[in-house]
Amino acid sequence: MISISDLAAERIKELRSKEGLTEEYNIRVAVEGGGCSGLMYQLDFAAEPQNNDMIFEDKGIKVMVDKKSILYLAGTELDFSDGLNGKGFQFKNPNASRTCGCGESFSI
């Protein structure tokens, strides 16, 4: 399961509205090879799930994750930081043994 913080849910709803997307558009989270640490997070809006997607819902936001990526993301919280040192969306991944400084890549 992937959870969403209150602040991230609020920001997702704001971005969806700002981009003119309906509530049918949800969040797709994936893990791909690359980045400084070997694996990178991908975060996008998507209207339709793919055949191999698992779907979770938290705070009114549906999160679609392919079955391969869920192995790396189980228990992860999607958060958002907009303070002085804020980085935007952040993944709090308990499975990551190492994370790069930008927070966009990790290793297991």
Stockholm file with secondary structure:
# STOCKHOLM 1.0

chainA/1-108         MISISDLAAERIKELRSKEGLTEEYNIRVAVEGGGCSGLMYQLDFAAEPQNNDMIFEDKGIKVMVDKKSILYLAGTELDFSDGLNGKGFQFKNPNASRTCGCGESFSI
#=GR chainA/1-108 SS CCEECHHHHHHHHHHHHHTTCCTTCEEEEEEEECSTTSEEEEEEEESSCCTTEEEEEETTEEEEEEHHHHHHHTTCEEEEECSTTCCEEEEECTTCSEECTTSSEEEC
#=GC SS_cons         CCEECHHHHHHHHHHHHHTTCCTTCEEEEEEEECSTTSEEEEEEEESSCCTTEEEEEETTEEEEEEHHHHHHHTTCEEEEECSTTCCEEEEECTTCSEECTTSSEEEC
//
